[in-house]
Amino acid sequence: MNVNNGSGKKVKLLLGVLAILLIVIPTVFFGMLMIFGKNHYNIPVYFPLDSVYENGKYKVTSYHVIPDYTLIDQNGKAFKGKSLKGNIYIADFFFTSCPGTCPKMTNQLKRVQEAYASSPDIKIVSYTVDPGHDSVEVLKNFAKKNDAIPGKWFFVTGAKDSIYNLAQTGYYISAGEERTSSEAFLHSTKLILVDKEGRIRGYYDGIVQSEVDRLITEIKVLLHEYSNQ
């Protein structure tokens, strides 16, 4: 009897220790993540322009920024690139009559808009590569059809050469007329993440859900980066 009682006590003691460990270990692990993992995940800044050599290493001092421009939004108002300064935004190039990739990109951008509907400093800008067809009226109807939030998601048109030049030398993606495929216009499927200074912080395939999931996550990281400045 004494032997059995002793064994029972040992089992109870062992179970108690295990129960404590199940509580303590996750807590310690989470604490270590908070302490040592803080700011571990950083979003790169693309296209450095200049640097200085200090303390045995190079430090980037300037980066490419999206140049200023003036186009027209879906409400017929002048849309200036500098108006986006101070906002984090996502840009893409599309056209409303696109039969293939554009509807997929637009649907993914609706997910981004929904995720940050209550964040006033998160914007979306969609530039048409077919300004001949995509008039202000067409873009306004397209915005309404896709539940674009006024003041958050802009659909932009303007002179064809200005749009193509902005895509190629501003965002560093392809855009133009295409005469050899089923689509009349060439445009990248990339979504571009731009920070409050106008610097490019990421490219994401706008027709791949997992890539857009990554974009949504990295916007959060970028917001956290600014909150710590």
C-alpha positions in Angstrom: 0.0 0.0 0.0 2.8 2.4 0.9 4.6 1.5 -2.3 1.5 2.2 -4.4 0.8 5.4 -2.6 4.3 6.5 -3.2 4.0 5.7 -6.9 0.7 7.6 -7.1 2.3 10.7 -5.6 5.1 10.5 -8.1 2.7 10.3 -11.0 0.7 13.2 -9.7 3.9 15.2 -9.2 5.0 14.4 -12.7 1.6 15.4 -14.2 1.8 18.6 -12.3 5.3 19.4 -13.6 4.1 18.7 -17.1 1.1 20.9 -16.7 3.3 23.8 -15.5 5.7 23.3 -18.4 2.8 23.4 -20.9 2.0 26.8 -19.6 5.5 28.2 -19.1 7.2 27.0 -22.3 4.8 28.8 -24.7 4.9 31.9 -22.6 8.7 32.0 -22.6 8.8 31.3 -26.3 6.4 34.1 -27.0 8.4 36.4 -24.8 11.6 35.6 -26.7 9.9 36.3 -30.0 8.8 39.6 -28.7 12.2 40.5 -27.4 14.6 39.0 -30.0 12.2 38.9 -33.0 11.1 42.5 -32.8 11.8 44.3 -36.1 13.4 41.2 -37.5 11.1 41.3 -40.6 12.0 44.3 -42.6 10.7 45.4 -46.0 13.6 46.3 -48.4 13.8 49.6 -50.2 14.3 49.1 -54.0 16.7 50.8 -56.4 19.4 52.7 -54.4 20.9 55.7 -56.2 23.8 56.9 -54.0 25.8 55.8 -50.9 28.6 56.8 -48.6 31.4 54.8 -47.1 31.3 55.0 -43.3 32.9 52.9 -40.5 34.1 50.2 -43.0 30.8 49.8 -44.8 28.6 51.4 -47.4 25.4 53.2 -46.3 22.7 54.0 -48.9 21.9 57.7 -48.8 19.2 58.0 -51.5 16.8 55.8 -53.5 14.7 56.1 -56.6 11.3 57.7 -56.0 8.3 57.8 -58.2 8.4 61.0 -60.2 5.7 63.6 -60.0 3.1 63.7 -62.8 -0.4 65.0 -63.5 -3.1 62.7 -64.9 -6.9 62.5 -64.5 -8.9 60.4 -62.1 -12.3 58.8 -62.4 -14.0 61.9 -61.3 -12.5 64.1 -64.0 -10.2 65.8 -61.5 -6.4 66.4 -61.9 -4.5 63.6 -60.2 -1.0 64.6 -59.2 1.6 62.1 -58.1 2.8 64.3 -55.3 -0.7 64.1 -53.7 0.2 60.5 -52.7 3.2 61.7 -50.6 2.6 60.8 -47.0 0.5 57.8 -47.9 1.4 54.1 -48.4 -0.1 53.0 -51.7 -0.4 50.1 -54.1 -0.2 50.8 -57.8 -1.1 48.6 -60.8 -1.6 49.0 -64.6 -4.7 47.6 -66.3 -7.4 48.3 -68.8 -11.2 48.0 -68.3 -11.8 45.8 -71.4 -9.0 43.4 -70.6 -10.5 39.8 -71.0 -7.8 37.9 -69.1 -5.5 39.0 -66.2 -7.0 42.4 -65.3 -10.2 41.1 -63.7 -8.1 38.8 -61.5 -5.9 41.7 -60.5 -8.9 43.9 -59.7 -10.4 41.2 -57.6 -7.2 40.9 -55.6 -7.0 44.6 -55.1 -10.5 44.5 -53.7 -9.1 42.2 -51.0 -6.4 44.7 -50.3 -9.0 47.5 -50.1 -11.2 45.5 -47.7 -8.2 44.7 -45.5 -7.4 48.4 -45.1 -10.8 50.0 -45.5 -10.4 51.8 -42.2 -6.8 53.0 -42.8 -7.0 56.5 -44.4 -3.3 56.5 -45.2 -3.5 53.4 -47.4 -4.4 54.1 -51.0 -4.7 52.2 -54.3 -4.0 53.7 -57.7 -4.9 51.8 -60.9 -3.6 53.3 -64.2 -5.2 52.4 -67.5 -2.9 51.5 -70.4 -5.8 52.1 -72.8 -6.7 55.8 -72.3 -8.3 55.9 -75.7 -11.1 53.7 -74.5 -10.9 54.2 -70.7 -12.4 57.7 -70.5 -13.3 59.4 -67.2 -16.9 58.1 -67.5 -15.7 54.5 -68.2 -13.4 54.6 -65.2 -16.1 56.0 -63.0 -18.5 53.2 -63.9 -15.7 50.7 -63.5 -14.9 52.0 -60.0 -18.5 51.9 -59.0 -18.9 48.4 -60.3 -15.9 47.2 -58.2 -17.0 49.0 -55.0 -14.0 51.3 -55.0 -14.1 53.5 -51.9 -14.0 57.2 -52.9 -10.7 58.8 -51.8 -9.0 55.4 -51.3 -9.0 53.7 -54.7 -8.3 55.9 -57.7 -8.6 54.9 -61.4 -6.4 57.1 -63.5 -6.2 58.0 -67.2 -4.4 60.6 -69.3 -2.0 60.9 -72.3 -0.9 57.5 -73.5 2.8 58.4 -73.6 2.7 59.8 -70.1 1.2 56.7 -68.7 3.6 54.4 -70.5 6.6 56.5 -69.5 5.5 56.5 -65.9 5.2 52.7 -65.9 8.6 52.1 -67.5 10.7 54.8 -65.9 8.8 55.4 -62.7 7.6 52.0 -61.5 10.1 50.0 -63.7 7.4 47.7 -65.2 6.2 47.1 -68.7 3.3 48.9 -70.3 2.4 49.6 -73.9 0.5 48.5 -77.0 0.7 44.8 -77.9 0.1 43.7 -81.4 1.1 40.0 -81.2 -1.2 38.6 -78.5 -4.9 38.2 -77.7 -4.8 41.4 -75.6 -4.4 44.7 -77.4 -2.2 46.1 -74.6 0.9 45.0 -72.8 1.0 45.5 -69.0 2.6 43.9 -66.1 0.5 41.9 -63.6 2.6 43.2 -60.8 1.2 45.2 -57.9 3.7 47.7 -56.6 4.0 48.8 -53.0 5.2 52.4 -52.5 6.0 54.0 -49.2 5.2 57.5 -47.8 8.4 58.9 -49.4 7.5 57.6 -52.8 10.1 54.7 -52.7 9.3 51.2 -54.1 9.1 48.6 -51.3 7.9 45.5 -53.1 6.5 43.8 -56.2 3.8 41.2 -56.0 2.1 39.1 -58.7 -1.5 40.4 -58.8 -3.0 37.2 -60.1 -1.6 34.9 -57.4 -3.5 34.9 -54.1 -0.5 33.9 -52.0 1.4 36.9 -53.4 -1.4 39.3 -52.5 -1.5 37.7 -49.0 2.1 38.6 -48.7 1.4 42.2 -49.8 -1.3 42.5 -47.2 1.1 41.3 -44.5 3.9 43.5 -45.7 1.7 46.6 -45.6 1.2 45.9 -41.9 5.0 45.6 -41.5 5.5 49.0 -43.3 2.8 50.6 -41.1 4.7 49.3 -38.0 7.9 50.7 -39.4 6.4 54.2 -39.6 4.8 53.9 -36.2 8.3 53.3 -34.7 9.9 56.4 -36.3 
